[in-house]
Amino acid sequence: MVKISFSCESVIQQIELFQRADRTNWSSWKRIHYRAVINWLDKYEPPKNASNLEQVRGSLEAIYHLCELNEWRGCEVILSAPAQKIANTKYALYQQLEIWGHYSEQLEIYSRLVNRDNILASLNLLALIGLSNVYGHLSNYSSAISFAKQALEKSSEINNMQGKSNALTSLGNACGGIGKFKQAFIYFQDSLKIAEKENLIPEKARALKGLGNVCGNRRQYSQAISYLEQCRDLAFQIGDRVLEAQAVSNLGNANGYLKNYAKATDYFQQYLATSRELQNPSGEAIALNCLGELHRRTKQYDQAISCLEQSLSTARDTKERVSEGIALGNLGSVYGYMGDYTQAIDYHRKALKITQSISDRPGIFLARVNLTLTYLALWLSRIWQMLAQRRS
């Protein structure tokens, strides 16, 4: 594992508090937090074979003490610093925490930052959008929408076009999560317009991905592929391998629905390989779900179950309820096609319970349809057995 570290000297040079020569009037409380920041940044050594989270523990603890000092510039410097070099791409710490699926740590940090007195406007926006995205991952869409709207309002107040584009994309993602695809499409379009006008390439790529996802959900697959290919190409251009892989996965979905199974399989395998390389459990769960469903369609049931059980385990580890519900529903479908209707009903019931808990309207509808069809198949199979017994 690559050691993840920050240059204590470079960080401290950018923190206004530490540039003040006269510290004689500092209280003992302030001195304690000041020394803690120095120690966590400069002295902390993660244990051998430490997890990714332990590798960046020093930086996270330093942020906590900087928050106590209301030293917002320092928090922004650390959160925006590259956390790890992965395959020639550097992600900032706040991005890397999301890639690794450490949502609880993100929630704790952003909650300490959001809407604090005298906080930097750029840092407040980062926290608001970050909270929206994390709550989206956790399927708490009402909170995701609330924080995205706050971010949109704040970015409009200070005329921050980049923040406005990102807030609109977060709103689109959250609305898509609850099946409001028409509204989501409008948000993504508005985000794209800003990104194109301001030449914001990363924001443009994310908006295009959102538009592609909405078109896919509307079964407009040719349009979805067009948007997603543009997203993929832009993500490659800027070196964002996570976004590129997400676009590739969604291209797999569109091709799967068009029955281009060989191409879809290739896309999903690419997504799975990249997600594992980047240690992105969210992407891994999605890729395994997609591969499992594809194996079901091609009647490779053992392979489908293997992929879906792995996806289910990963989704539960990261508490991503949407992926968990999809995996359960897909497992129910596989067992239904195999004729094991009792097992299928059990999985579909669990899927329905999860989709109801997160207000996933498309998921609820699908789970109810699957339950109804499976009960019908079970009833017909029993009637067929009774008729067969009478004939014999």
Secondary structure by P-SEA (a helix, b strand, c coil): cccccccaaaaaaacccccccccccccaaaaaaaaaaaaaaccccccccccccccaaaaaaaaaaaaaacaaaaaaaaaaccccccccccccaaaaaaaacaaaaaaaaaaaccccccccaaaaaaaaaaaaaaaaaacaaaaaaaaaaaaaaaaaaaccaaaaaaaaaaaaaaaaaacaaaaaaaaaaaaaaaaaaaccaaaaaaaaaaaaaaaaaacaaaaaaaaaaaaaaaaaaacaaaaaaaaaaaaaaaaaaacaaaaaaaaaaaaaaaaaaaccaaaaaaaaaaaaaaaaaacaaaaaaaaaaaaaaaaaaacaaaaaaaaaaaaaaaaaaacaaaaaaaaaaaaaaaaaaacaaaaaaaaaaaaaaaaaaaaaaaaaaaaaaaac
